């Protein structure tokens, strides 16, 4: 019985020993790739030959010189089958330049890496299509970029002073591969830190602690390792050694725990708490002077009162400032009985006070008026004391970074943008969350807009007054002149103009240019329409929306004016409402006529008259009298200018003023149609027109023709 139990136990133990191995053998993945080859422009690397274990993972290493290195990659699958091709998955670490091509039972492509120094865990992601109905196979090939980095330190001067910080430049073949944390490393001889500067430069900040000839040993770390001859990876660069001669300063520099102290009434009376290095010869509960020069008689900058020692070999003090000081102006000397004992430095700045604020609008000059408008970008200049440490911000306004911004201790300039939708009357200027007593007042834009938003109609369709282009000649009756306003033509999304304050001067003139009537309409306010982003802020009862009719203003209506009368309307912005010149437009309407009908009395003389029954050229008459109803015609290209010809019909008394008793003188009254040619001079009182026409004598009952001059008198 006991032997059978032992047999069963040994059998079970054997099964338990075999089962895990079998399960492990079943779950162990089969490698997809037989080998991976990576070739640069100088070397070739294979996974089967150039691999190292990094944290238990097999990685293909290769040397690189550039962060965007271009390499050729060959993939050799363990089971090459055209029906099951490989493909390279996308990755943020590299860019695939070529598609995978089959070559010698493998696949070839080119890759360009993006940032080999900064990228971590660089991998090739390879995938192979599985058999029908089987999932895809995938394998990650870990890559290990290696970099050769050299560093040198060549200071121009090997002399250092205890307690004084010196900045040196470190030269490297690959500065991005140097790990620069910026943290201080403290040793008994030196305190130093490595800082990455602009343009991929490295700077060594060095503070010596001991006198004499001292050696500085820097052990820098790299971002990308190097491969040692024994096959191990090393992130440490070769030690950088440099000898310096450290000299003692005549005065020891004491470093304060703060770099800036504000001088105000409270700090002068109660002092500001600071911590200084232990000066060794400090006496507690004693006051030391802080002056701006080493020799006696310097200006008193502050007083230092020592209170107690601290456990870190420092001293807790009260500092009472009395004058302002900047670190750039030189050191401050801690004196005892007019003898300089130590040297230190810090900024003693006045309390932030604002003496004035001014605003610069685009295209203008600095002004003390703090009025700004929505949608406007302005420069705000703040002047005072202690401004460099102030933290100004404007209520609900955005400060735009600008290359022209100025920031000094007495003046700061900000570029501020006022949103179009700003809904407050002012924007308070804050300093560190506290109101400064100054604010930008926000008012609506009030700029003169071109007068193209005003239209006029006088019997035709509405036309913009800016498109009339001079006097308008109108040959019909003007029933009324109506000016209409387009509020939606003022503001748009980019440009705001605000309310438009207009004045109208209306004059009517007769055909001789004499003034008939003059009227003035002031304070015509046109507000932007609903399309304006500030429409809700233009609500005003004075805003005009109805048109302006001239007949409602004039005593003598437009339809009652004589021919060639003129209506002159001068529209302009009211100058008192704007800070810049406004616009002005003159609308001139002229009552044009094409012809004129009139009764004309003239005295033709020397007319060559030929009767119907006469032979020859006829005879010349004496002074006759002609009364004609005739038409005159106006020049269409000129205002109130007649053409030089007329045509009319009427009566002519032949030889009416020939008083001789000669029986050969024939007097008669005829009905005549005459065409006349007149001179066009307006200033001529006595004219001599020419006549041509014909008619019928009533006494002799004959038809006749006549040609000759006449005499015209203008009264």
PyMOL commands that set and color helices and strands:
alter all, ss='L'
color gray80, all
select helices_A, chain A and resi 2-27+175-177+265-270+327-329+451-453+465-467+487-489+535-537+550-552+558-560+575-577
alter helices_A, ss='H'
color red, helices_A
select strands_A, chain A and resi 33-39+44-46+51-54+57-63+70-77+86-88+94-96+101-102+107-113+123-128+137-146+151-153+159-161+165-172+185-186+190-197+201-208+212-218+221-227+233-236+240-247+252-253+260-263+272-277+287-291+300-309+314-321+332-336+339-344+347-350+353-360+366-367+371-372+377-385+392-394+398-400+411-417+426-431+434-442+454-457+463-464+472-474+482-485+500-509+515-526+548-549+566-573+584-591+595-604+608-611+619-620+625-634+642-654+668-677+686-687+690-697+702-713
alter strands_A, ss='S'
color yellow, strands_A
deselect
rebuild
show_as cartoon
